[in-house]
Amino acid sequence: MAKRKAKAKAYPQVFISETDQFLFAEGTHYDIYKKLGAHLSEEDGVKGVFFGVWAPNALEVHVTGSFNGWSETEHPMNKLGSGGIWSLFIPGVGEGEMYKFLITTSDGRKLYKADPFANYAEFRPGTASIITDLSGFDWKDEKWLEARAKKDMNKEPIAIYECHIGSFMKHPDGTEEGFYNYREFADRIVEYLKEMKYTHIELMGIAEYPFDGSWGYQVTGYYAPTSRYGTPKDFMYLVNELHKAGVGVILDWVPAHFATDAHGLGEFDGQCIFEHPDPRLGEHPEWGTKIFNYGKTEVKNFLIANALFWLKEFHVDGIRVDAVASMLYLDYGKKDGQWLPNKYGGNKNLEAIEFFRHLNSVIRGTYPGFITVAEESTAWPNVTSDIGTEGLGFSFKWNMGWMHDFCEYMKLDPVMRKGDHYAMTFAMSYNESENYILPLSHDEVVHLKCSMVNKMPGYQKDKYANLRAGYAFMFGHAGKKLLFMGQDFGQEREWSEARELDWYLLGEEFNHGVHEWMKELLGVYRKYPAMYENDNNWDGFEWMNADDTDRSTYSFIRKSSTGRNNLLFVINLTPMKWENYQVPVPKLKKYKLILNSDEERFGGWGNQIPAEVEAKEEPCHYKEYSISFDLPPYTAAVFQF
C-alpha cells in the first residue's frame, strides 16, 4: 500500500487512485482519458508505459503488443477494487509500439480488443492501438481561444464548410488512397477557407473508424484522430493553423451508436458494458450498429469526457452531434417488437434526455464559447436552450425542416412553384422556437438525391441561375449557414468518399460563376451584422412580400440592431423577367444595390439592375413606400439601406 501511495505522489497524471475509480463509477471523472488508456510514465526511475482499462466482467486481462511479441501471458494486468478497472506499468516500452488488451472472459473466451481510450490507431485494415504522447505540441492559438470564450455565438456570423478530408482533394503522388496528411491538408484548406470567407469548418469522420464507406459515423476509436491522415500531433497542427487563420473547427461527434467490429467496444469484456444487453435497447437494426447504454454512469462518463477530450487536447471549437433523434426516441428506425417503452410506457429515451442535459451543462457551463449542435430531424421541443432548464441545452439545431422544404421547392419546375410557394416561407413561422443552422449537408448530395445543381430544373444555364438565387435565399434567411464541400462551385456529380471533388469544373463558366457568387455572398454575410446578429427572433427579419405566389418572388429585409446598414433581398425564382417590379420597403430613402446574381461574371445573362433605387410614397403590400425596377429571371438582388 505504501508503494502505491509513492507512485501516486510521483506520477498523479497516470496513477489510477481510489478517487479516480470512485468518480468514474459515479460518471463524473471528466479527465478519465488521462488515467485509462496508455500513458508514457516513469516508475522508480524507470521509463515505460502505464496501461489502464475498464473491463468489469473480465476473468483476466493481459497487455499484448509489438514489445512482447504479442505474448498472451507475459504482461497480466492487476484489477483495482470492485469497479472493474485494470492497470499495469510496463517498463521499457515507448512511443510508437502497437498493443491490444487480451481479455479472458468469464466463460473462458479470449478477445483481442483495441484500447477504447487509445489516442492513436494502426492504419486500417490494421486494428491495433499505438502508444503516443499528446503533450508537447507548440500551440499558437491563445488569442483565438481567449476571444472565443467571450463570444455570444448566437450573435456571431457562422458560415460552416462541411468537409470530408479524404475526398476534398486527392494527393497527386499516385498512392491508392491519395490521402493528404493533416499538415498538407491544412495548407490547402486554410487557403481555400480564407479565400471564400467561411467562419468555420466542420470535419466529418475524425474519430477512428474501420470502414471508409461509413464516412466516420461508425466509430471504434473515440479518443483517436483517424490515422488515415497522420498522427494526433498532425491533427493538432491542422487545428492550430485553422485557428491562426481565424477559422473555427467543429467535429462530427457520434454518441448515437458505434461499430460492431470485433476489436471495438461491442461486448468488450465478453458482456455488454458499453451497449445495453437487451438488443431492443442496444442495437440499431437499420444501421447494424450498437447503441450506447445512456443509463450507465461509466458509459456517460466515457462519452462526456470524450467531448471534453477533443475540446481540451485538440482545441476544437464545437461538436455537431449526429443522429440525435435516434437517441431521443426508443422506437427510432424500429418496428413493433424491436423496441421497449420507457417506464411510463412512452417512446422517449429518458436516459438519453438526461445524458444530453448533463453533456451540455458540463461543456457549455465550463466553456461558454464552445458550441454544441444537434442534428435533430423531428419537432422535439427545446433542443436549444439555456443549460439548467427543461430543454436539452444545445447551442444550435440543424433546421432539417427548412432543408427539406427548400430542396423540394427548388426541384420543382418553375410553373409548379406557385403551388408550393409557402414551403419557402414556412420556416420563419417557427424560427423563434430554436437557434437554427440551415444545413445543405453531405446527406443531400448522396444516394441518388443528385448534387445541388442537378436538383435544379431547366437547361444548364437555368440550373446554375436557380442555384445562385437559391443560395441567396438561404444566406438571407434567418439562421446560421452550412454548405457541404463542392456545393459552392456547383459540383455536378454526387459526392463519393472514394474520389476528390471535381475541381476541374472551376475552369467552366457556370461553375466559376457560382464560385465567384459564393465569395461575394459570404463576404456580404460576414460584413453586415444584419445578416447574423438577430437570427432567432423577429428583430432581425421582416417579410416585405411573402405572398407573391403568381410570380414566385420573395422579398424580405434583414435588420441590424443599430438600424443602419440593413439589407433588402428580392429573389425571382421563375424564368420570367418582371418589368417595373414593385417591392414594398420600410423607409422612404435610397436603396443601394450590392449584389446582382445575374451578372455575367457569375454566369448570368447580364441583365442590369439600377445601382440605386429611390423609394416613393406608393403603397404596396401593407407598406406605405415601395421601389420598382426590372427584375431579371432567376435572379437575386440585394440592396443596402
Phi, psi and omega per residue, in radians:
M1 nan -0.694 3.125
A2 -1.114 -0.681 3.125
K3 -1.088 -0.730 -3.139
R4 -1.107 -0.713 3.122
K5 -1.112 -0.664 3.119
A6 -1.091 -0.728 3.122
K7 -1.111 -0.730 -3.111
A8 -1.092 -0.653 -3.129
K9 -1.205 -0.667 -3.087
A10 -1.366 -0.623 -3.018
Y11 -2.323 1.113 -3.094
P12 -1.139 -0.355 -3.096
Q13 -1.276 -0.302 -3.124
V14 -2.163 -0.371 -3.074
F15 -1.236 2.305 -3.096
I16 -1.643 1.839 -3.073
S17 -1.558 3.045 3.063
E18 -1.129 -0.585 3.080
T19 -1.125 -0.733 3.080
D20 -1.001 -0.810 -3.118
Q21 -1.109 -0.713 -3.127
F22 -1.130 -0.839 -3.107
L23 -1.110 -0.684 3.111
F24 -1.116 -0.744 3.116
A25 -1.135 -0.527 3.103
E26 -1.387 -0.301 -3.133
G27 1.515 0.352 -3.060
T28 -2.229 0.375 3.105
H29 -1.640 1.541 -2.984
Y30 -1.362 -0.133 3.032
D31 -1.921 0.448 -3.049
I32 -1.070 -0.447 3.133
Y33 -1.167 -0.275 3.063
K34 -1.457 -0.169 -3.117
K35 -1.877 -0.894 3.095
L36 -1.485 2.756 -3.072
G37 1.835 -2.645 -3.136
A38 -2.172 2.145 -3.050
H39 -2.311 2.260 3.047
L40 -1.039 2.374 -3.019
S41 -2.659 3.100 3.078
E42 -2.489 2.164 -3.125
E43 -2.114 2.123 3.142
D44 0.919 0.697 3.094
G45 1.434 0.046 -3.123
V46 -1.908 2.233 3.123
K47 -1.420 2.539 3.132
G48 -3.067 -2.656 -3.114
V49 -2.309 2.367 3.085
F50 -1.736 2.190 -3.124
F51 -1.914 2.453 3.046
G52 -2.498 2.470 -3.128
V53 -2.623 2.573 3.089
W54 -1.744 1.984 -3.140
A55 -2.603 1.285 -2.955
P56 -1.105 -0.435 -3.083
N57 -1.769 0.047 -3.089
A58 -1.244 2.517 3.022
L59 -1.391 -0.759 3.066
E60 -2.537 2.707 3.010
V61 -2.365 2.299 3.076
H62 -2.115 2.588 2.965
V63 -1.628 2.170 3.129
T64 -2.215 2.453 -3.068
G65 -2.963 -3.022 -3.118
S66 -1.156 -0.367 -3.097
F67 -1.424 -0.253 3.114
N68 -2.234 0.418 3.119
G69 1.146 0.448 -3.113
W70 1.005 0.692 3.124
S71 -1.161 2.464 3.115
E72 -1.529 -0.170 -2.978
T73 -2.227 -0.291 -2.943
E74 -1.168 -0.594 -3.016
H75 -2.227 1.351 3.074
P76 -1.267 2.482 3.136
M77 -1.614 2.813 -3.124
N78 -1.816 2.321 3.108
K79 -1.465 2.287 -3.101
L80 -1.826 1.962 3.042
G81 1.082 -2.780 -3.043
S82 -1.732 -0.004 -3.058
G83 -1.439 -0.145 3.071
G84 1.588 0.255 3.096
I85 -1.610 2.366 3.099
W86 -2.028 2.554 -3.119
S87 -2.527 2.799 3.101
L88 -2.930 2.361 2.957
F89 -1.752 2.242 3.111
I90 -2.044 1.975 -3.130
P91 -1.235 2.659 3.029
G92 1.418 -0.065 3.136
V93 -1.573 2.479 -3.088
G94 -2.343 -3.062 -3.117
E95 -1.093 2.497 3.104
G96 1.665 -0.221 3.122
E97 -1.309 2.515 3.098
M98 -1.630 2.650 -3.131
Y99 -2.766 2.854 2.942
K100 -2.528 2.905 2.981
F101 -1.716 2.178 3.064
L102 -1.672 1.937 -3.054
I103 -1.830 2.157 3.011
T104 -1.634 2.052 -3.054
T105 -1.357 2.946 -3.114
S106 -1.109 -0.397 3.103
D107 -1.776 0.273 2.978
G108 1.594 -0.016 3.098
R109 -1.302 2.716 3.100
K110 -2.020 2.155 -3.101
L111 -2.057 2.225 3.045
Y112 -1.645 1.957 -3.052
K113 -2.067 2.370 2.956
A114 -1.160 2.701 -3.120
D115 -1.260 2.086 3.124
P116 -1.048 -0.421 -3.115
F117 -1.864 0.220 3.130
A118 -1.078 2.508 3.125
N119 -1.719 -0.028 -3.120
Y120 -2.727 2.505 -3.074
A121 -2.308 2.706 3.082
E122 -1.116 2.498 3.130
F123 -1.102 2.281 -3.107
R124 -1.031 2.529 0.241
P125 -1.481 0.070 3.052
G126 -1.118 2.687 -3.033
T127 -2.260 0.134 -3.120
A128 -1.338 2.743 2.980
S129 -1.542 2.738 -3.103
I130 -2.226 2.310 3.121
I131 -1.233 2.267 3.133
T132 -2.546 2.898 -3.122
D133 -2.107 2.070 -3.122
L134 -1.474 -0.192 -3.063
S135 -1.423 2.786 2.976
G136 1.668 -0.021 3.131
F137 -1.268 2.437 -3.078
D138 -1.568 1.455 -3.130
W139 -1.218 2.484 3.135
K140 -2.243 0.549 -3.042
D141 -2.074 0.502 -3.093
E142 -1.052 -0.752 -3.122
K143 -1.112 -0.678 3.113
W144 -1.060 -0.837 -3.089
L145 -1.158 -0.658 3.109
E146 -1.125 -0.745 3.136
A147 -1.181 -0.685 -3.137
R148 -1.032 -0.712 -3.071
A149 -1.112 -0.373 -3.072
K150 -1.694 -0.075 -2.999
K151 -1.561 2.504 2.897
D152 -1.670 1.786 -2.972
M153 -1.166 -0.328 3.052
N154 -1.127 -0.455 -3.094
K155 -1.806 0.123 -3.138
E156 -1.773 2.718 3.006
P157 -1.254 2.293 3.058
I158 -2.299 1.878 3.072
A159 -2.195 1.850 -2.928
I160 -1.743 2.359 3.030
Y161 -1.794 1.839 3.125
E162 -1.390 2.271 -2.941
C163 -2.464 2.401 2.995
H164 -1.893 1.943 -2.983
I165 -0.992 -0.766 -3.017
G166 -1.158 -0.324 -3.117
S167 -2.160 0.090 3.032
F168 -1.077 -0.859 -3.134
M169 -2.745 2.385 3.134
K170 -1.670 2.522 -3.138
H171 -1.237 2.370 -3.130
P172 -1.403 0.284 -3.082
D173 -1.421 -0.056 3.056
G174 1.494 0.035 3.100
T175 -1.200 2.743 -3.033
E176 -1.026 -0.854 -3.120
E177 -1.396 -0.593 -3.113
G178 1.181 0.455 -3.097
F179 -1.264 2.353 2.927
Y180 -1.384 2.462 2.964
N181 -1.129 2.677 3.105
Y182 -0.880 -0.680 -3.107
R183 -1.222 -0.753 3.097
E184 -1.140 -0.734 3.105
F185 -1.063 -0.674 -3.136
A186 -0.985 -0.769 -3.118
D187 -1.048 -0.719 -3.072
R188 -1.361 -0.758 -3.042
I189 -1.286 -0.642 3.129
V190 -1.076 -0.791 3.115
E191 -1.046 -0.740 -3.099
Y192 -1.184 -0.809 -3.079
L193 -1.169 -0.619 3.086
K194 -1.171 -0.730 3.124
E195 -1.074 -0.733 -3.065
M196 -1.487 -0.301 3.094
K197 1.307 0.548 2.965
Y198 -1.221 2.643 3.110
T199 -1.631 -0.516 -3.060
H200 -2.451 2.737 2.928
I201 -2.078 2.392 3.031
E202 -1.923 2.091 -3.044
L203 -1.709 2.159 3.046
M204 -1.440 2.548 2.906
G205 1.038 0.950 3.094
I206 -1.659 -0.803 3.073
A207 -1.071 2.455 -2.967
E208 -1.022 2.397 -3.125
Y209 -2.576 2.611 -3.024
P210 -1.469 -0.546 -2.949
F211 -1.970 2.059 -3.092
D212 -0.987 -0.658 -3.080
G213 -1.186 -0.172 3.060
S214 -1.482 -0.154 3.128
W215 1.082 0.246 -3.131
G216 1.661 0.140 -3.127
Y217 -1.665 0.099 2.989
Q218 -2.247 1.625 -2.906
V219 -1.599 2.539 2.956
T220 -2.041 -0.475 -3.094
G221 -2.157 1.528 -3.038
Y222 -1.193 -0.360 -3.083
Y223 -1.878 0.295 -3.082
A224 -2.277 2.130 2.959
P225 -1.099 2.364 -3.044
T226 -0.977 2.391 -3.123
S227 -1.344 -0.050 3.069
R228 -0.940 -0.567 -3.010
Y229 -2.057 0.216 3.077
G230 2.224 -2.816 -3.040
T231 -1.599 2.939 3.055
P232 -1.003 -0.646 3.141
K233 -1.272 -0.482 2.994
D234 -1.090 -0.702 3.119
F235 -1.193 -0.663 3.048
M236 -1.012 -0.722 3.124
Y237 -1.023 -0.768 3.132
L238 -1.035 -0.872 -3.129
V239 -1.086 -0.744 -3.138
N240 -1.041 -0.781 -3.130
E241 -1.175 -0.665 3.095
L242 -1.114 -0.756 3.120
H243 -1.122 -0.726 3.112
K244 -1.066 -0.512 3.120
A245 -1.537 0.017 3.115
G246 1.436 0.433 -3.118
V247 -1.991 2.229 3.087
G248 -1.396 2.748 -3.080
V249 -2.145 2.104 3.080
I250 -1.988 2.365 3.103
L251 -1.872 2.408 2.886
D252 -1.138 2.287 -3.089
W253 -2.253 2.345 -2.906
V254 -2.168 1.355 3.074
P255 -1.548 0.054 -3.054
A256 -1.369 -0.517 -3.055
H257 -2.923 2.898 3.126
F258 -2.507 2.847 -3.042
A259 -1.184 2.676 -3.123
T260 -1.684 0.116 -3.120
D261 -0.942 2.546 -2.988
A262 -1.050 -0.541 -3.095
H263 -1.487 -0.027 -3.026
G264 -1.599 -2.661 -2.992
L265 -1.406 -0.326 -3.061
G266 -1.088 2.291 -3.129
E267 0.742 0.949 -2.901
F268 -1.046 -0.773 3.141
D269 -1.942 0.488 -3.099
G270 1.685 -0.265 3.063
Q271 -2.265 2.968 -3.080
C272 -1.459 1.738 3.131
I273 -1.833 -0.469 3.070
F274 -1.650 -0.595 3.137
E275 -1.817 2.851 3.087
H276 -1.290 2.377 -3.094
P277 -1.172 -0.428 3.089
D278 -1.448 2.044 -3.081
P279 -1.017 -0.381 3.098
R280 -1.211 -0.338 3.078
L281 -1.967 -0.338 -2.985
G282 -1.925 0.087 -3.121
E283 -2.404 2.554 2.994
H284 -1.777 1.782 -3.104
P285 -1.090 -0.583 -3.134
E286 -1.186 -0.673 -3.009
W287 -1.742 -0.200 -3.097
G288 1.141 0.647 -3.098
T289 -2.230 2.968 3.097
K290 -1.707 2.587 3.128
I291 -1.839 2.295 3.091
F292 -1.061 2.581 3.092
N293 -1.575 1.620 -3.009
Y294 -1.267 -0.158 3.095
G295 -1.514 -0.104 -3.080
K296 -1.672 2.175 -3.022
T297 -1.049 -0.730 -3.120
E298 -1.143 -0.602 3.132
V299 -1.214 -0.780 3.068
K300 -1.035 -0.706 3.118
N301 -1.100 -0.764 3.110
F302 -0.971 -0.768 -3.067
L303 -1.344 -0.802 -3.120
I304 -1.149 -0.736 3.075
A305 -1.088 -0.545 3.129
N306 -1.158 -0.769 3.090
A307 -1.059 -0.734 3.106
L308 -1.161 -0.586 3.097
F309 -1.015 -0.840 -3.137
W310 -1.165 -0.624 3.117
L311 -1.171 -0.861 -3.003
K312 -1.441 -0.731 -3.055
E313 -1.496 -0.490 -3.081
F314 -2.083 0.041 3.000
H315 1.098 0.404 -3.134
V316 -1.181 2.764 -2.982
D317 -1.803 -0.115 -3.136
G318 -3.119 2.888 3.042
I319 -2.238 2.432 2.992
R320 -1.824 1.979 -3.022
V321 -1.484 2.052 -3.062
D322 -1.340 2.520 2.933
A323 0.937 0.811 -3.135
V324 -1.058 -0.680 -3.126
A325 -1.048 -0.619 -3.134
S326 -1.165 -0.383 3.109
M327 -1.512 -0.601 -3.055
L328 -1.323 -0.502 -3.070
Y329 -1.950 2.140 -3.120
L330 -1.149 -0.424 -3.101
D331 -1.774 0.245 -3.098
Y332 -1.078 2.117 3.105
G333 1.169 0.355 -3.082
K334 -2.179 2.607 3.088
K335 -1.638 2.964 3.070
D336 -0.972 2.355 -3.121
G337 1.619 -0.217 -3.141
Q338 -1.753 0.035 -3.136
W339 -2.522 2.844 3.118
L340 -2.086 2.406 3.099
P341 -1.265 2.882 3.069
N342 -1.353 -3.096 -3.026
K343 -1.142 -0.293 3.096
Y344 -1.691 0.012 3.139
G345 1.556 0.093 -3.099
G346 -1.687 -3.127 -3.088
N347 -1.811 0.176 3.116
K348 -1.508 2.380 3.116
N349 -1.503 1.664 -3.045
L350 -1.092 -0.588 -3.128
E351 -1.253 -0.625 3.086
A352 -1.189 -0.655 3.099
I353 -1.050 -0.825 3.126
E354 -1.111 -0.666 3.113
F355 -1.043 -0.812 -3.126
F356 -1.099 -0.733 3.125
R357 -1.102 -0.719 3.118
H358 -1.124 -0.866 -3.132
L359 -0.968 -0.928 -3.072
N360 -1.218 -0.566 3.085
S361 -1.114 -0.796 -3.124
V362 -1.171 -0.841 -3.023
I363 -1.316 -0.934 -3.085
R364 -1.276 -0.468 3.092
G365 -1.234 -0.522 -3.117
T366 -1.657 -0.609 -3.074
Y367 -2.228 1.408 -3.001
P368 -1.101 -0.389 3.127
G369 -1.437 -0.175 -3.141
F370 -1.425 2.372 -3.097
I371 -1.900 2.501 3.011
T372 -2.060 2.262 -3.035
V373 -2.103 2.268 -3.136
A374 -1.756 2.172 2.920
E375 -1.534 1.621 -3.028
E376 -2.215 2.087 -2.910
S377 -1.763 0.136 -3.108
T378 -2.035 -3.008 3.136
A379 -1.676 0.500 3.095
W380 -0.949 2.260 -3.061
P381 -1.368 2.646 2.989
N382 0.947 0.816 3.028
V383 -1.182 -0.749 3.042
T384 -1.747 2.274 -3.083
S385 -2.903 2.922 2.981
D386 -1.151 2.590 3.100
I387 -1.231 2.622 -3.130
G388 1.501 0.095 3.116
T389 -1.850 -3.007 3.131
E390 -1.329 -0.186 3.132
G391 -1.344 3.119 -3.126
L392 -1.417 -0.367 3.008
G393 1.594 0.212 3.113
F394 -1.287 2.714 3.064
S395 -1.287 -0.784 -3.070
F396 -2.467 2.793 3.048
K397 -2.277 2.366 2.990
W398 -1.107 2.282 3.108
N399 -1.554 1.483 -3.092
M400 -1.223 -0.497 3.090
G401 -1.145 -0.787 3.092
W402 -1.054 -0.791 -3.118
M403 -1.010 -0.813 -3.110
H404 -1.109 -0.838 -3.120
D405 -1.096 -0.740 -3.140
F406 -1.074 -0.866 -3.100
C407 -1.137 -0.721 -3.127
E408 -1.160 -0.685 3.119
Y409 -1.170 -0.815 -3.063
M410 -1.170 -0.378 3.099
K411 -1.310 -0.336 -3.037
L412 -1.221 2.558 2.927
D413 -1.061 2.409 -3.085
P414 -0.908 -0.569 -3.119
V415 -1.173 -0.371 -3.135
M416 -1.648 -0.185 -3.008
R417 -1.155 -0.564 -3.120
K418 -1.099 -0.422 3.103
G419 -1.344 -0.229 3.138
D420 -2.177 0.443 -3.003
H421 -0.948 -0.751 -2.994
Y422 -1.399 -0.037 2.981
A423 -1.084 -0.573 -3.098
M424 -1.426 -0.245 3.137
T425 -1.823 -0.230 -2.985
F426 -1.069 -0.667 -3.049
A427 -1.064 -0.514 3.126
M428 -1.237 -0.307 3.129
S429 -1.256 -0.366 3.117
Y430 -2.152 0.228 -3.032
N431 -1.020 -0.582 -3.089
E432 -1.307 -0.190 -3.045
S433 -1.283 -0.415 -3.128
E434 -2.535 2.972 2.957
N435 -1.656 1.894 -2.917
Y436 -1.787 2.618 2.857
I437 -2.009 2.301 3.097
L438 -1.570 1.956 -3.033
P439 -1.858 2.272 2.834
L440 -2.039 1.496 -2.908
S441 -1.702 -3.056 3.119
H442 -1.057 -0.521 -3.108
D443 -1.113 -0.363 -3.117
E444 -1.519 -0.095 -3.057
V445 -2.259 0.578 3.096
V446 -2.382 3.007 3.018
H447 0.971 0.813 3.054
L448 1.160 0.361 3.077
K449 -1.474 -0.144 -3.106
C450 1.361 2.687 2.984
S451 -1.177 2.928 -3.122
M452 -1.056 -0.767 -3.078
V453 -1.197 -0.584 -3.133
N454 -1.447 -0.042 2.931
K455 -1.314 -0.409 -2.999
M456 -1.328 2.570 3.134
P457 -1.423 2.892 2.979
G458 1.666 -3.068 3.063
Y459 -1.239 3.047 -3.028
Q460 -0.963 -0.805 -3.115
K461 -1.133 -0.637 3.081
D462 -1.097 -0.758 -3.115
K463 -0.998 -0.817 -3.102
Y464 -1.237 -0.608 3.070
A465 -1.130 -0.739 3.052
N466 -1.013 -0.775 -3.091
L467 -1.107 -0.787 3.135
R468 -1.067 -0.778 3.134
A469 -1.147 -0.689 3.123
G470 -1.105 -0.731 3.100
Y471 -1.120 -0.623 3.087
A472 -1.107 -0.724 3.085
F473 -1.059 -0.774 -3.133
M474 -1.073 -0.827 -3.069
F475 -1.298 -0.451 3.063
G476 -1.369 -0.514 -3.106
H477 -1.124 2.623 3.079
A478 -1.085 2.491 3.134
G479 2.105 2.598 3.047
K480 -1.219 2.948 -2.972
K481 -2.139 2.579 3.016
L482 -2.508 2.242 3.039
L483 -2.174 2.414 3.042
F484 -1.393 2.607 -3.102
M485 -0.972 2.493 -3.116
G486 1.618 -0.461 -3.118
Q487 -1.223 -0.408 -3.091
D488 -1.450 0.005 2.957
F489 -2.285 0.267 3.057
G490 1.282 0.767 3.021
Q491 -0.848 2.242 -3.020
E492 -1.638 -0.543 3.090
R493 -1.492 2.698 2.985
E494 -1.087 2.713 3.129
W495 -1.279 2.466 2.980
S496 -2.356 2.355 3.127
E497 -1.163 -0.249 -3.038
A498 -1.518 -0.168 -3.109
R499 -2.417 2.784 3.127
E500 -1.372 2.898 3.046
L501 -1.058 2.729 -3.120
D502 -1.463 1.234 -3.062
W503 -1.081 -0.432 3.137
Y504 -1.047 -0.369 -3.135
L505 -1.120 -0.353 3.118
L506 -1.104 -0.266 3.053
G507 -1.470 -0.099 3.134
E508 -1.627 2.573 -3.020
E509 -0.981 -0.905 -3.023
F510 -1.257 -0.656 3.117
N511 -1.188 -0.758 3.067
H512 -1.044 -0.681 3.140
G513 -1.114 -0.787 3.091
V514 -1.066 -0.728 3.137
H515 -1.053 -0.786 3.109
E516 -1.149 -0.664 3.099
W517 -1.070 -0.745 -3.120
M518 -1.196 -0.602 3.039
K519 -1.036 -0.804 -3.140
E520 -1.132 -0.769 -3.094
L521 -1.140 -0.745 3.099
L522 -1.158 -0.631 3.091
G523 -1.120 -0.750 3.091
V524 -1.133 -0.721 -3.139
Y525 -1.001 -0.770 -3.086
R526 -1.382 -0.477 -3.056
K527 -1.323 -0.624 -2.993
Y528 -1.864 1.952 3.107
P529 -0.976 -0.433 3.105
A530 -0.996 -0.427 -3.080
M531 -1.354 -0.294 -2.984
Y532 -2.527 -0.288 -2.966
E533 -1.368 -0.322 3.074
N534 -2.276 1.222 -3.083
D535 -1.480 -0.419 -2.991
N536 -1.931 0.377 3.084
N537 -2.676 2.937 -3.073
W538 -1.369 -0.028 3.068
D539 -1.181 -0.374 -3.050
G540 -1.889 -0.040 -3.042
F541 -2.516 2.439 3.039
E542 -2.625 2.255 3.038
W543 -1.213 2.360 2.934
M544 -1.593 -0.846 3.023
N545 -2.578 1.840 3.098
A546 -1.712 0.060 -2.934
D547 -2.057 0.237 -3.110
D548 -1.440 1.186 -3.042
T549 -1.168 -0.674 -3.061
D550 -1.116 -0.548 -3.114
R551 -1.862 0.100 3.102
S552 0.791 0.839 -3.105
T553 -2.182 2.452 -3.091
Y554 -2.162 2.478 3.021
S555 -2.419 2.395 -3.127
F556 -2.738 2.855 3.083
I557 -2.108 2.609 2.948
R558 -1.897 2.243 -2.992
K559 -1.928 2.379 3.074
S560 -1.525 2.827 -3.140
S561 -1.243 -0.375 -3.125
T562 -1.560 -0.232 -3.070
G563 1.468 -0.026 3.118
R564 -1.876 2.742 3.096
N565 0.927 0.845 3.007
N566 -1.377 2.850 -3.096
L567 -2.239 2.391 3.062
L568 -1.924 2.196 3.087
F569 -1.865 2.284 3.036
V570 -2.246 2.092 -2.977
I571 -2.261 2.071 -3.142
N572 -1.782 2.025 -3.091
L573 -1.897 0.628 3.024
T574 -2.237 2.858 3.068
P575 -1.445 0.195 -3.106
M576 -1.665 2.466 2.990
K577 -1.556 2.155 -3.131
W578 -1.712 1.842 -3.095
E579 -1.335 2.442 3.127
N580 0.886 0.798 -3.081
Y581 -1.214 2.229 -3.076
Q582 -1.686 2.238 -3.109
V583 -2.133 2.163 3.054
P584 -1.150 2.500 3.129
V585 -2.387 2.761 -3.033
P586 -1.493 -0.319 -3.022
K587 -2.385 2.635 3.100
L588 -1.542 1.491 -3.102
K589 -2.730 -3.044 3.124
K590 -1.576 2.480 -3.136
Y591 -2.014 2.044 -3.019
K592 -1.663 2.168 3.132
L593 -1.236 2.210 3.077
I594 -2.050 -0.330 3.101
L595 -2.529 2.386 3.032
N596 -2.404 1.901 -3.028
S597 -1.231 -0.146 -3.107
D598 -1.634 0.100 3.086
E599 -1.097 2.596 -3.125
E600 -1.076 -0.569 -3.130
R601 -1.158 -0.316 3.065
F602 -1.692 0.057 -3.106
G603 1.609 0.233 -3.109
G604 -1.525 -3.053 -3.128
W605 -1.423 -0.252 3.104
G606 1.550 0.314 3.074
N607 -1.160 2.393 -3.089
Q608 -1.563 2.561 2.966
I609 -2.158 2.392 -3.114
P610 -0.926 2.425 -3.137
A611 -1.116 -0.411 3.135
E612 -2.615 2.345 3.140
V613 -2.197 2.265 -3.109
E614 -1.709 2.297 3.132
A615 -1.225 2.628 3.115
K616 -2.202 2.813 3.109
E617 -1.428 1.159 3.089
E618 -2.173 1.826 -3.075
P619 -1.005 2.524 3.133
C620 -2.728 2.151 3.031
H621 0.803 1.079 3.052
Y622 1.265 0.091 3.094
K623 -1.998 2.590 -3.120
E624 -1.318 -0.440 -3.026
Y625 -2.092 2.810 3.101
S626 -2.746 2.827 2.972
I627 -2.125 2.812 3.071
S628 -2.522 2.535 3.132
F629 -2.872 2.906 3.082
D630 -1.376 2.066 -3.092
L631 -1.732 1.990 -3.089
P632 -1.170 2.866 3.113
P633 -1.168 2.587 3.088
Y634 0.788 0.895 -3.009
T635 -2.261 2.464 2.971
A636 -1.929 2.221 3.068
A637 -2.062 2.325 -3.127
V638 -2.142 2.220 -3.128
F639 -2.039 2.548 3.055
Q640 -1.860 2.402 3.110
F641 -2.578 nan nan
